[in-house]
């Protein structure tokens, strides 16, 4: 993903401000401009190029790359995308979350959840399963993604999902039972057995550290008023916008275990509908 990462770093930026502290962490993102236009259309190209990294297991990606069979690599990857209506399926929001976690948090894939989907059947549980190693300890990243045009709707849906998933019974029971037989970490890795032990429920759940990234997109009408991310007006509008969204998030209530850490990642877009339409055209051409 070396060059893909470089492209993402040249398109998606962390907003350079320190938000007022609250109950949870926040990562506000935005896109760059080019020729006076917000570079939203380039997300479609990145989604296309990133699809095999997202939808194939590491071994599958390695094998198809080794044989040079790019056609089969993309065919398998596209076949794993849900056939549900573009406004119902969450695959592309999950893909963007996958990329953001890889680029901004340097996570590793624990399980390629999209490969567990079948046709229109969605997989139960969180929208992604990654991990990091911090102080020689595996940290699970179990994320939620809401690829919406309306922020309030996305936030409500996100908290409904969080309330359902972020508890001991669901995470240790349902989610771990899905992840454990599908773990993709190399068996030669020094962390393989430790991750297996975690997912088998051997260790006390209270001793685990679990990070929950919550990715939310939405339409932001002031995007069209700007042409350059370095302008004073851009900074002012986006600072006001992000602080308002942070307050909306912080006003929500949620009962979760103390070992869960929430990270809200928000990315305003010019038109989520237009982006989804473009992705649907791309998908139709590749099916």
DODO-294615 format. One record per residue (C-alpha): residue number from 1; chain; x, y, z. Coordinates in Angstrom, 1 decimal, padded with zeros to 4 digits. Last residue first. Example, Ala and Ser with C-alpha at 12.3 -4.5 7.8 and 13.67 -1.06 7.14 Angstrom:
BEGIN
   i ch      x      y      z
   2  A  013.7 -001.1  007.1
   1  A  012.3 -004.5  007.8
end
This chain:
BEGIN
   i ch      x      y      z
 287  A -019.3 -006.6 -012.0
 286  A -016.7 -004.0 -012.9
 285  A -018.7 -001.4 -014.9
 284  A -021.5 -001.6 -012.4
 283  A -019.1 -000.9 -009.5
 282  A -017.7  002.2 -011.2
 281  A -021.2  003.5 -011.9
 280  A -022.1  002.8 -008.2
 279  A -019.0  004.6 -007.1
 278  A -020.0  007.7 -009.1
 277  A -023.5  007.6 -007.7
 276  A -022.1  007.2 -004.1
 275  A -019.9  010.3 -004.6
 274  A -022.8  012.3 -006.0
 273  A -025.0  011.3 -003.0
 272  A -022.3  012.1 -000.5
 271  A -022.1  015.6 -001.8
 270  A -019.5  018.2 -000.8
 269  A -018.0  016.0  001.9
 268  A -017.4  016.4  005.6
 267  A -015.1  013.7  007.2
 266  A -015.6  012.9  010.8
 265  A -013.5  010.4  012.9
 264  A -014.8  009.8  016.4
 263  A -012.4  007.8  018.6
 262  A -014.0  005.8  021.5
 261  A -011.9  003.9  024.0
 260  A -013.4  000.8  025.6
 259  A -011.7 -000.5  028.8
 258  A -014.2  001.3  031.0
 257  A -017.1 -000.7  029.6
 256  A -019.7  001.2  027.7
 255  A -022.9  003.2  028.6
 254  A -023.5  005.9  026.1
 253  A -024.9  009.4  026.4
 252  A -024.8  011.9  023.5
 251  A -024.0  015.6  024.2
 250  A -020.3  014.9  023.4
 249  A -021.2  014.0  019.8
 248  A -023.2  017.2  019.2
 247  A -020.5  019.2  020.9
 246  A -017.9  017.7  018.6
 245  A -020.0  018.5  015.6
 244  A -020.2  022.2  016.7
 243  A -016.4  022.2  017.2
 242  A -015.9  020.8  013.8
 241  A -018.1  023.3  012.1
 240  A -016.6  026.4  013.8
 239  A -013.1  025.2  013.0
 238  A -014.1  024.4  009.5
 237  A -015.5  027.9  008.8
 236  A -012.5  029.7  010.5
 235  A -009.9  027.5  008.8
 234  A -011.5  028.0  005.4
 233  A -011.8  031.7  005.9
 232  A -008.1  032.0  006.8
 231  A -007.0  030.3  003.6
 230  A -004.7  027.3  003.6
 229  A -007.3  024.8  002.6
 228  A -007.8  026.6 -000.7
 227  A -010.9  027.0 -002.9
 226  A -013.7  027.8 -000.5
 225  A -017.4  028.5 -000.6
 224  A -018.2  025.1 -002.0
 223  A -017.2  023.4  001.3
 222  A -019.7  025.6  003.1
 221  A -022.5  023.2  002.4
 220  A -021.2  020.3  004.5
 219  A -022.6  016.9  003.5
 218  A -021.9  014.1  005.9
 217  A -019.3  011.4  006.6
 216  A -018.9  009.6  010.0
 215  A -016.3  007.1  011.1
 214  A -016.4  005.7  014.6
 213  A -013.1  004.2  015.8
 212  A -013.6  001.9  018.8
 211  A -010.4  001.0  020.6
 210  A -010.4 -002.0  022.8
 209  A -007.9 -002.7  025.7
 208  A -008.3 -006.0  027.3
 207  A -008.0 -006.6  031.1
 206  A -011.7 -006.4  031.8
 205  A -012.4 -009.1  029.3
 204  A -010.4 -011.5  031.5
 203  A -008.2 -013.6  029.2
 202  A -009.4 -016.9  027.8
 201  A -012.1 -015.4  025.6
 200  A -011.1 -017.3  022.5
 199  A -010.5 -014.0  020.9
 198  A -007.9 -012.9  023.4
 197  A -006.1 -016.3  023.3
 196  A -006.0 -016.1  019.5
 195  A -004.5 -012.6  019.7
 194  A -001.9 -013.9  022.1
 193  A -001.2 -016.9  020.0
 192  A -000.6 -014.7  016.9
 191  A  001.4 -012.0  018.6
 190  A  004.9 -013.5  018.0
 189  A  004.0 -013.8  014.4
 188  A  004.7 -017.2  012.8
 187  A  001.0 -018.0  012.6
 186  A  000.6 -015.0  010.3
 185  A -002.4 -012.9  011.5
 184  A -005.5 -013.5  009.4
 183  A -008.0 -014.5  012.1
 182  A -011.1 -016.1  010.7
 181  A -011.8 -018.7  013.3
 180  A -011.5 -016.1  016.1
 179  A -013.3 -013.2  014.5
 178  A -016.9 -014.5  014.4
 177  A -016.8 -015.9  017.9
 176  A -015.1 -012.7  019.1
 175  A -018.0 -010.7  017.8
 174  A -020.9 -012.7  019.3
 173  A -019.6 -013.5  022.7
 172  A -016.8 -011.2  023.8
 171  A -018.1 -008.2  022.0
 170  A -021.9 -008.9  022.4
 169  A -021.9 -009.9  026.0
 168  A -019.2 -007.5  027.2
 167  A -020.8 -004.4  025.8
 166  A -020.1 -002.0  022.9
 165  A -022.2 -003.7  020.2
 164  A -025.8 -002.6  020.7
 163  A -025.1  000.8  022.2
 162  A -022.5  001.5  019.6
 161  A -024.8  000.6  016.8
 160  A -027.6  002.9  018.1
 159  A -024.9  005.5  018.7
 158  A -023.7  005.3  015.1
 157  A -027.3  005.4  013.7
 156  A -028.1  008.6  015.7
 155  A -024.8  010.2  014.5
 154  A -025.4  009.3  010.9
 153  A -028.9  010.7  011.0
 152  A -027.7  013.9  012.6
 151  A -024.8  014.2  010.1
 150  A -026.9  013.9  007.0
 149  A -025.2  012.6  003.8
 148  A -024.2  009.2  005.3
 147  A -021.3  006.8  005.1
 146  A -021.6  005.6  008.7
 145  A -018.8  003.4  009.8
 144  A -018.2  001.5  013.1
 143  A -014.9  000.1  014.3
 142  A -013.4 -002.7  016.3
 141  A -009.7 -001.9  017.0
 140  A -008.1 -004.5  019.3
 139  A -004.9 -003.6  021.1
 138  A -002.1 -006.2  021.3
 137  A  000.5 -005.5  024.0
 136  A  004.2 -004.9  023.4
 135  A  003.9 -001.3  024.6
 134  A  001.3 -000.8  022.0
 133  A  000.7 -003.3  019.2
 132  A -002.1 -002.5  016.9
 131  A -005.2 -004.4  015.8
 130  A -007.9 -004.4  013.2
 129  A -011.5 -005.7  013.0
 128  A -013.9 -003.6  010.9
 127  A -017.6 -002.9  010.6
 126  A -018.6 -004.2  014.1
 125  A -021.1 -006.9  014.5
 124  A -023.1 -009.2  012.3
 123  A -022.1 -009.7  008.6
 122  A -024.5 -008.4  006.0
 121  A -026.3 -010.8  003.6
 120  A -027.0 -009.2  000.2
 119  A -024.6 -011.6 -001.6
 118  A -022.5 -013.3  001.1
 117  A -020.4 -011.4  003.5
 116  A -017.5 -013.0  005.3
 115  A -015.0 -011.6  002.8
 114  A -016.1 -008.1  003.9
 113  A -014.8 -008.8  007.4
 112  A -011.1 -009.1  006.5
 111  A -010.0 -010.1  010.0
 110  A -007.1 -008.8  012.1
 109  A -005.9 -006.2  009.7
 108  A -003.0 -004.1  010.9
 107  A -003.3 -000.6  012.2
 106  A -001.0  002.3  011.4
 105  A -003.3  004.9  013.0
 104  A -003.5  007.6  010.3
 103  A -002.8  005.6  007.2
 102  A -004.1  002.1  008.0
 101  A -007.0  003.4  010.1
 100  A -008.0  005.9  007.5
  99  A -007.8  003.2  004.8
  98  A -010.1  000.7  006.6
  97  A -012.5  003.6  007.5
  96  A -012.7  004.4  003.8
  95  A -013.4  000.7  003.0
  94  A -016.1  000.5  005.7
  93  A -017.8  003.6  004.2
  92  A -017.6  001.8  000.9
  91  A -019.1 -001.4  002.1
  90  A -022.0  000.1  004.0
  89  A -024.9 -001.1  001.9
  88  A -028.3  000.6  002.1
  87  A -028.0  003.8  000.1
  86  A -026.1  002.0 -002.7
  85  A -028.8 -000.7 -002.9
  84  A -027.6 -004.2 -001.8
  83  A -025.3 -006.2 -004.0
  82  A -022.7 -006.3 -001.3
  81  A -019.1 -006.1 -002.3
  80  A -017.3 -009.5 -002.2
  79  A -017.6 -010.1 -006.0
  78  A -015.6 -006.8 -006.5
  77  A -012.6 -008.3 -004.7
  76  A -012.8 -011.6 -006.5
  75  A -012.9 -009.9 -009.9
  74  A -010.2 -007.4 -008.9
  73  A -007.7 -010.1 -008.2
  72  A -008.8 -012.2 -011.1
  71  A -008.1 -009.4 -013.5
  70  A -004.8 -008.5 -011.7
  69  A -003.4 -012.0 -012.4
  68  A  000.3 -011.1 -012.0
  67  A  001.0 -014.5 -010.4
  66  A  002.7 -012.9 -007.4
  65  A  000.0 -010.2 -007.1
  64  A -002.7 -012.8 -007.0
  63  A -000.9 -014.8 -004.3
  62  A  000.0 -011.8 -002.1
  61  A -003.6 -010.5 -002.3
  60  A -005.0 -013.9 -001.4
  59  A -002.6 -014.3  001.5
  58  A -003.3 -010.8  002.9
  57  A -007.1 -011.5  002.7
  56  A -008.9 -009.8 -000.1
  55  A -011.6 -007.2  000.2
  54  A -009.7 -004.2  001.5
  53  A -006.4 -004.5 -000.2
  52  A -008.2 -005.6 -003.4
  51  A -010.5 -002.5 -003.2
  50  A -007.8  000.1 -002.6
  49  A -007.4  001.0 -006.3
  48  A -011.2  001.4 -006.8
  47  A -011.7  003.2 -003.5
  46  A -008.8  005.5 -004.3
  45  A -010.3  006.4 -007.7
  44  A -013.7  007.1 -006.2
  43  A -012.1  009.2 -003.5
  42  A -010.6  011.4 -006.2
  41  A -014.1  012.8 -006.9
  40  A -014.1  014.5 -003.5
  39  A -011.2  016.8 -004.4
  38  A -012.9  020.0 -003.3
  37  A -012.7  022.3 -006.3
  36  A -010.8  025.6 -006.8
  35  A -008.4  024.1 -009.3
  34  A -007.5  021.5 -006.7
  33  A -008.7  021.4 -003.1
  32  A -007.7  019.1 -000.3
  31  A -010.0  016.9  001.7
  30  A -011.0  017.2  005.4
  29  A -010.6  015.3  008.6
  28  A -011.6  015.8  012.2
  27  A -010.1  013.2  014.6
  26  A -011.9  013.2  018.0
  25  A -011.2  011.4  021.3
  24  A -014.0  010.9  023.8
  23  A -015.4  012.3  027.0
  22  A -014.5  015.9  026.1
  21  A -011.6  018.2  025.5
  20  A -012.1  021.2  023.3
  19  A -010.7  020.4  019.9
  18  A -007.1  021.0  019.2
  17  A -006.8  022.3  015.7
  16  A -005.0  021.4  012.5
  15  A -007.6  019.5  010.6
  14  A -006.2  016.1  009.7
  13  A -005.8  015.8  006.0
  12  A -007.0  013.6  003.2
  11  A -005.8  014.0 -000.4
  10  A -002.0  013.9 -000.3
   9  A -001.8  011.5  002.5
   8  A -004.3  009.3  000.6
   7  A -002.0  009.3 -002.4
   6  A  001.1  008.5 -000.4
   5  A -000.8  005.6  001.3
   4  A -001.8  004.2 -002.2
   3  A  001.9  004.5 -003.1
   2  A  003.0  002.3 -000.2
   1  A  000.0  000.0  000.0
end
